Amino acid sequence: MHDFSYAHKNTSGGERVTRTAPFNKPDTGEKLSKIRAAAFKEEIPVSDDETLNFLITLVCALRPENILELGTAVGVSGSAMLLNSEKSNLTTIERDEKFCARARFTFSEVGVSDRVTLICGDAGEVINKLDGKYDFIFLDCAKVQYVKYLPRLKTLLRSGGVLLADDVLLFGFVTGEQPVPPKRRMLVEHIKEYISAVTSDPELTTTVLDIGNGVALSVKK
């Protein structure tokens, strides 16, 4: 059994601190910043500052040759990765056709289209058809599918490769810091299953970080 309690207290032992981190601002360039700002106004699910800054930093450190992203949205995170790692190539999957169209515009607008393979389709079906090996996988699609996709993603990840799953703490619901709304209970259980799977898998070394809405960083041995 896994204990999902996650203590994040101040030095006096008080309750969880809600922090702001003005220094964790991602440098995405003028064009991508405007596209990202527009997406926020439309409430399109794009990464928050802290998560995107961490993603950029991680890609800068790893310099992955081949990246796989599940959940393109309008292409913000994919573009940010490629702009900060000039030798990387991205395969990205998105099931919403309208988002696919906007992502194509984003990739073209920021000048990375020649390094992108955008696949519009169901991620579960698409990953079963891929035959390459990836150095870095960013998992940011339907959270209920994370644990279902994990076995296949492990086979697509090369030894030493990194799998980053976003939104794994889910507003404090997963850790028990916030009460879980009834309509979120199944989602929370699926995320807990994913965390249990990656933290107990003998092929992975995993750490769960309180960054943004929570990320799970796994390295394949």
Disulfide bonds with the S-S distance in Angstrom:
none
